[in-house]
């Protein structure tokens, strides 16, 4: 579909607040292409009573330009549940759009590109979970929100990297057990096991972005930037987390940077995370390395606008599956928000090494 992409004074004025956020991440030449699309998307949203949920891994022009609600998976799930919009556009990957549809069955949920998948979500199926439950009868199943609705339907409660420890401990208490199944991310499970006395049964799944980080990456950063503070996502391998200064979810990393305002910081996660935080913390220098998620990067301003105008690529879920998945997601949402420290010291948000039972 062809769009009016002229960079007029009116477009410049309408998009000025977003430009102020991204001007250090996006070139003026790129902005002349992005800004007309941003202006049109925001206009169509108003006309159609639509909102855009933009994950932290979206590119800056999406995150700051058209995102009505921005943040991590848990935050976006909460906003989807509260939204009174008619249409939700998920600027993220497919499992996130499914989660929005599970929580909002009466709303139209669109994903700009149906190919925007997730290696972690693809690592396990509902059939796999049913077999796990047969092998470990009576144990609660905690499933990372980075999974399909089919998997969530076999789950007792969902979690995110921000609240995984809280959810695991809640499930153990509710079921009266000392062992919990936590799937499908092996590295998140290891990180959780190091912070709780609950025994963990885990699945050998991983995120293709975070699993590529190595201790050598961190060692190189230490040599090149000795004063930099290094923050790692808990989907990273255990040795990477041990080498970092802090391990936490994207929400926790954002909070860390906003509160501490380090002069230099390295975020061991997806590339766009640093670009998006940078717009809110002037004076903080963000240093690589980073790995790009090819699935997140399938979402662009142009296909967001296409999705809105044509109302295309609607996400649908079998009602029977959605009803069962909704219970697991809603249980997560109904728990109190995970505590974020009032201040951060240069300590790891983790404990000692603990072995897990890996299926």
KAZI-V748624 format. One record per pair of residues at least 12 apart in sequence whose ideal C-beta (glycine too) atoms are under 10 Angstrom apart, sorted by the first residue. I is the first residue (numbers start at 1). GAP is how many residues later the second one is. Records with the same first field share a line. If there is no record, write none. Layout:
# KAZI-V748624
I = GAP, GAP
This chain:
# KAZI-V748624
1 = 301, 304, 305, 308, 309
3 = 33, 34, 37, 38, 298, 299, 302, 303, 306
4 = 32, 33, 35, 36
5 = 27, 28, 29, 30, 31, 32, 35, 297
6 = 26, 29, 30
7 = 24, 25, 26, 27, 28, 29, 32
8 = 27, 28, 31
10 = 26, 29
11 = 21, 24, 25, 26, 27, 28, 29
12 = 19, 20, 23, 24, 27
13 = 22, 26
14 = 21, 22, 24, 25, 26, 28, 29
15 = 16, 19, 20, 21, 22, 23, 24, 27, 46, 49, 50, 51
16 = 19
17 = 47, 48
18 = 13, 16, 17, 20, 21, 24, 42, 43, 44, 45, 46, 47, 48, 49, 261
19 = 12, 15, 16, 19, 42, 45, 46
20 = 44, 259
21 = 39, 40, 42, 43, 44, 254, 255, 257, 258, 259
22 = 12, 37, 38, 39, 40, 41, 42, 43, 253, 254, 256, 257
23 = 37, 256
24 = 36, 251, 254, 255, 258, 262
25 = 34, 35, 36, 38, 39, 247, 249, 250, 251, 253, 254, 261
26 = 33, 34, 35, 38, 39, 249, 253
30 = 31
31 = 30, 34
33 = 28, 268, 269
34 = 25, 26, 27, 28, 31, 32, 266, 267, 268
35 = 26, 30, 266
36 = 265
37 = 24, 25, 28, 29, 263, 264, 265, 267, 268
38 = 23, 24, 26, 27, 28, 263, 266, 267
39 = 26, 27
40 = 26, 261, 264, 265, 268, 269
41 = 21, 24, 25, 48, 260, 261, 263, 264, 266, 267, 268
42 = 23, 24, 26
43 = 262, 265
44 = 22, 43, 45, 260, 261, 263, 264, 265
45 = 21, 23, 40, 42, 44, 259, 263
47 = 261, 262
48 = 37, 38, 39, 41, 60, 260, 261, 263
49 = 35, 36, 37, 38
50 = 18, 33, 35, 36, 37, 38, 39, 57, 58, 60, 257, 258, 261
51 = 15, 16, 17, 18, 28, 29, 32, 33, 34, 35, 36, 37, 38, 56
52 = 13, 14, 15, 16, 17, 18, 33, 35, 36, 37, 38, 39, 40, 58, 60, 252, 255, 256
53 = 14, 15, 16, 17, 18, 20, 22, 23, 24, 26, 27, 30, 32, 35, 36, 37, 38, 39, 43, 44, 46, 47, 56
54 = 12, 13, 14, 15, 16, 17, 22, 35, 36, 37, 38, 222, 245, 250
55 = 12, 14, 15, 16, 17, 18, 20, 21, 35, 36, 37, 38, 41, 195, 215, 217, 218, 221, 238, 241, 244
56 = 14, 15, 16, 17, 19, 20, 36, 193, 194, 195, 197, 198, 213, 214, 216, 217, 218, 220, 221, 240
57 = 15, 34, 35, 36, 152, 193, 212, 213, 214, 215, 216, 218, 219, 235, 236, 238, 239, 240, 242
58 = 12, 33, 34, 212, 214, 215, 217, 218, 238, 239, 241, 242, 246
59 = 32, 212, 213, 216, 217, 237, 238, 240, 241, 242
60 = 212, 214, 215, 216, 217, 218, 219
61 = 214, 239, 240
62 = 29, 30, 50, 210, 214, 234, 237, 238, 239, 242
63 = 28, 209, 210, 212, 213, 214, 216
64 = 211, 212, 215, 216
65 = 236, 239
66 = 23, 25, 235, 238, 239, 242
67 = 22, 24, 209, 237
68 = 15, 17, 20, 21, 23
69 = 13, 14, 19, 22
70 = 21, 184, 206
71 = 91, 179, 180, 183, 205
72 = 73, 88, 89, 90, 177, 178, 179, 180, 181, 182, 201
73 = 19, 20, 22, 23, 26, 71, 72, 73, 85, 86, 87, 88, 89, 176, 177, 178
74 = 25, 71, 84, 85, 86, 87, 88, 89, 175, 176, 177, 258, 259, 263, 264
75 = 85, 87, 174, 175, 176, 262
76 = 12, 14, 15, 16, 20, 23, 24, 69, 84
77 = 19, 22, 23, 25, 26, 68, 81, 83, 252, 253, 255, 256
78 = 25, 254, 255, 259
79 = 21, 24
80 = 16, 17, 19, 20, 21, 22, 23, 24, 27, 29, 249, 253
81 = 18, 19, 21, 22, 23, 245, 248, 249, 252
82 = 21, 22, 251
83 = 17, 20, 21, 24
84 = 20, 23
85 = 19, 22, 23
86 = 20, 21, 22
87 = 20, 21, 22, 23, 220, 221, 224, 227
88 = 12, 13, 15, 16, 19, 20, 21, 22, 23, 227
89 = 19, 20, 21, 22, 23, 210, 214, 215, 216, 218, 219, 222, 224
90 = 19, 20, 21, 22, 26, 209, 214, 217, 223, 225
91 = 20, 21, 25, 205, 208, 209, 210, 212, 213, 216
92 = 19, 20, 24, 26, 203, 204, 207
93 = 18, 20, 22, 23, 24, 25, 27, 28, 53, 200, 202, 203, 205, 206
94 = 17, 19, 20, 21, 22, 23, 24, 27, 28, 54, 55, 201, 204, 219, 221
95 = 21, 22, 23, 25, 26, 27, 49, 50, 51, 52, 53, 54, 56, 57
96 = 13, 15, 20, 22, 25, 49, 50, 200, 219
97 = 12, 13, 14, 15, 17, 19, 52, 216, 217, 218, 220
98 = 13, 23, 47, 49, 50, 51, 52, 53, 54, 217, 218, 219, 223, 224, 227, 231
99 = 46, 47, 48, 49, 50, 53, 59, 216, 218, 226, 227, 230, 233
100 = 215, 229
101 = 48, 213, 214, 215, 216, 221, 224, 225
102 = 47, 50, 51, 56, 213, 215, 219, 220, 221, 222, 223, 224, 225, 226, 227, 228
103 = 219, 222, 223, 226, 227, 230
104 = 222
105 = 211, 212, 214, 217, 218, 221
108 = 203, 206, 207, 208
109 = 204, 205, 206, 207, 208
110 = 194, 196, 197, 198, 200, 201, 202, 203, 204, 205
111 = 187, 188, 192, 193, 196, 201, 202, 203, 204
112 = 186, 187, 188, 189, 190, 191, 192, 193, 194, 195, 196, 200, 201
113 = 182, 184, 185, 186, 187, 190, 191, 193, 194, 200
114 = 184, 198, 199, 200, 201
115 = 179, 180, 183, 198
116 = 177, 178, 179, 180, 181, 182, 183, 187, 197
117 = 31, 177, 178, 181
118 = 28, 29, 30, 89, 90, 91, 175, 177, 178
119 = 27, 86, 87, 88, 89, 90, 92, 174, 175, 176
120 = 24, 26, 27, 64, 65, 66, 68, 83, 85, 86, 87, 88, 89, 90, 91, 115
121 = 23, 24, 25, 26, 27, 30, 63, 84, 86, 174
122 = 25, 26, 62, 83, 86, 173
123 = 23, 24, 28, 60, 61, 62, 63, 80, 81, 82, 83, 84, 85
124 = 19, 20, 23, 24, 26, 27, 30, 59, 60, 61, 79, 80, 81, 235
125 = 22, 23, 25, 26, 29, 59
126 = 21, 22, 23, 24, 25, 26, 27, 28, 29, 195, 198, 199
127 = 23, 24, 27
128 = 22, 23, 26, 55, 56, 75, 77, 231
129 = 12, 14, 18, 21, 22, 23, 24, 25, 26, 52, 54, 55, 74
130 = 24
131 = 23, 228
132 = 22, 49, 51, 52, 69, 71, 227
133 = 21, 22, 23, 48
135 = 46, 66, 224
136 = 41, 43, 44, 45, 65, 221, 223
138 = 37, 38, 39, 41
139 = 17, 32, 33, 36, 38, 39, 40, 41, 42, 60, 62
140 = 15, 16, 17, 27, 28, 30, 31, 32, 33, 34, 35, 36, 37, 39, 40, 41, 42
141 = 13, 14, 15, 16, 17, 30, 39, 40, 41, 42, 60, 187
142 = 13, 14, 15, 16, 17, 22, 25, 26, 28, 29, 30, 38, 39, 40, 41, 47, 50, 56, 58, 59, 186, 189, 190
143 = 12, 13, 14, 15, 16, 24, 38, 39, 40, 41, 42, 60, 182, 185, 186, 189
144 = 14, 15, 16, 17, 20, 23, 38, 39, 40, 41, 44, 45, 59, 61, 63, 91
145 = 13, 14, 15, 16, 17, 18, 19, 183, 184, 187
146 = 12, 13, 14, 15, 38, 39, 42, 59, 61, 89
147 = 36, 37, 38, 58, 178, 181
148 = 169, 173, 177
149 = 166, 168, 169, 172, 173, 175, 176, 177, 179, 180
150 = 167, 168, 171, 174, 175
151 = 32, 33, 170, 174, 177
152 = 165, 169, 170, 172, 173, 174, 175, 176, 177, 180
153 = 164, 165, 167, 168, 169, 170, 171, 172, 173, 174, 175
154 = 29, 167, 170, 171, 174
155 = 26, 28, 169, 170, 172, 173, 174, 176, 177
156 = 15, 18, 19, 24, 25, 171, 172, 175
157 = 13, 14, 17, 23, 170, 171, 172, 173, 174, 175, 177, 178
158 = 167, 169, 170, 171, 172, 173, 174, 175
159 = 12, 23, 29, 33, 169, 172, 173, 176, 179
160 = 28, 89, 90, 91, 172, 178
161 = 24, 26, 27, 30, 31, 49, 72, 73, 74, 86, 87, 88, 89, 90, 91, 177
162 = 72, 86, 87, 88, 89, 90, 175, 176, 177, 178
163 = 86, 88, 169, 172, 173, 174, 175, 176
164 = 18, 21, 24, 25, 27, 28, 31, 32, 70, 85, 174
165 = 26, 27, 28, 29, 30, 31, 33, 69, 173, 184, 185, 186
166 = 26, 30, 166, 169, 170, 171, 172, 173
167 = 13, 15, 25, 164, 165, 168, 171
168 = 12, 13, 14, 21, 24, 25, 27, 28, 30, 31, 32
169 = 23, 26, 27, 28, 29
170 = 161, 162, 165, 166
171 = 27, 160
172 = 24, 25, 26, 27
173 = 25
174 = 157
177 = 21, 22
178 = 19, 20, 21
179 = 19, 20, 21, 22, 178
180 = 12, 13, 16, 18, 19, 20, 21, 22
181 = 19, 20, 21, 22, 176, 178
182 = 16, 18, 19, 20, 21, 174
183 = 17, 18, 19, 20, 21, 22, 176
184 = 18, 19, 20, 21, 22, 175
185 = 17, 18, 19, 20, 21, 22, 25, 26, 49, 50
186 = 16, 17, 18, 19, 20, 25, 49, 51, 52, 170, 172, 173
187 = 15, 18, 19, 20, 23, 24, 46, 47, 48, 49, 50, 51, 53, 54
188 = 12, 14, 17, 18, 19, 22, 45, 46, 47, 48, 61
189 = 12, 13, 14, 15, 16, 45, 167, 168, 169
190 = 12, 44, 47, 48, 51, 160, 163, 164, 165, 166, 168
191 = 41, 42, 43, 44, 45, 46, 47, 50, 56, 57, 157, 158, 159, 160, 163
192 = 42, 158, 162, 164
193 = 45, 157, 158, 159, 160, 161, 162, 163, 164
194 = 40, 44, 47, 48, 53, 154, 155, 156, 157, 158, 159, 160, 162
195 = 39, 52, 153, 154, 155, 156, 157, 159
196 = 155, 158
197 = 154, 157
198 = 156
199 = 155, 156, 157, 158
200 = 154, 155, 156, 157, 158
201 = 155, 156, 157, 158
202 = 154, 155, 156, 157
203 = 155, 156
204 = 154, 155
205 = 30
206 = 29, 30, 31
207 = 26, 28, 29, 62, 63, 84, 86
208 = 27, 83, 85, 86, 87
209 = 24, 26, 27, 60, 61, 62, 81, 82, 83, 84, 85, 86, 87
210 = 22, 23, 24, 25, 26, 27, 30, 58, 59, 60, 81, 83
211 = 24, 25, 26, 29, 80
212 = 24, 25, 28, 77, 79
213 = 19, 20, 22, 23, 24, 26, 27, 28, 30, 31, 55, 56, 76, 77, 78
214 = 22, 23, 25, 26, 29, 54, 75
215 = 22, 24, 25, 26, 27, 28, 29
216 = 24, 27, 73
217 = 13, 15, 19, 23, 26, 49, 51, 71, 72, 73, 74
218 = 12, 14, 18, 21, 22, 23, 24, 25, 26, 27, 48, 50, 71
219 = 24
220 = 68, 69
221 = 22, 23, 43, 45, 47, 66, 67, 68
222 = 21, 44
224 = 42, 63, 64
225 = 38, 39, 40, 41, 60, 62, 63
226 = 38
227 = 35, 36, 37
228 = 17, 34, 35, 36, 37, 38, 57, 58, 59
229 = 15, 16, 17, 27, 28, 31, 33, 34, 35, 36, 37, 38, 55, 115, 117
230 = 13, 14, 15, 16, 17, 32, 34, 35, 36, 37, 38, 57, 116
231 = 13, 14, 15, 16, 17, 19, 21, 22, 23, 25, 26, 29, 31, 34, 35, 36, 37, 38, 42, 43, 113, 117, 118
232 = 12, 13, 14, 15, 16, 21, 34, 35, 36, 37, 116, 117, 118
233 = 14, 15, 16, 17, 19, 20, 34, 35, 36, 37, 40
234 = 13, 14, 15, 18, 35, 115, 116
235 = 12, 14, 33, 34
236 = 32, 33
238 = 112, 115
240 = 28
241 = 27, 107, 108, 109
242 = 106, 108, 111
243 = 25, 105
244 = 22, 23, 24, 104, 105, 106
245 = 17, 20, 21, 99, 100, 101, 102, 103, 104
246 = 14, 19, 22, 98, 99, 100, 101, 102, 103, 104
247 = 21, 101, 102, 103
248 = 92, 93, 96, 100, 101, 102
249 = 20, 89, 91, 100
250 = 17, 19, 20, 23, 26, 27
251 = 86, 87, 89
252 = 86, 88, 89, 92, 97
253 = 12, 14, 15, 16, 20, 21, 24
254 = 13, 19, 22, 23, 26, 27, 86
255 = 85, 86, 89
256 = 21, 84, 85, 87, 88, 90, 93
257 = 17, 20, 21, 23, 24, 27, 29, 87
258 = 19, 22, 23, 26, 86
259 = 22, 81, 82, 83, 84, 85
260 = 21, 24, 83, 84, 85, 86
261 = 20, 21, 22, 23
262 = 19, 21, 22, 23, 24, 82, 84
263 = 20, 21, 22
264 = 20, 21, 22, 23
265 = 12, 13, 16, 19, 20, 21, 22
266 = 19, 20, 21, 22, 23, 24
267 = 19, 20, 21, 22, 23
268 = 20, 21, 22, 23
269 = 21, 22, 24
270 = 20, 21, 22, 23, 26, 27
271 = 17, 18, 19, 20, 21, 22, 25, 26
272 = 18, 20, 21, 24, 25
273 = 13, 17
274 = 12, 13, 14, 16
275 = 15
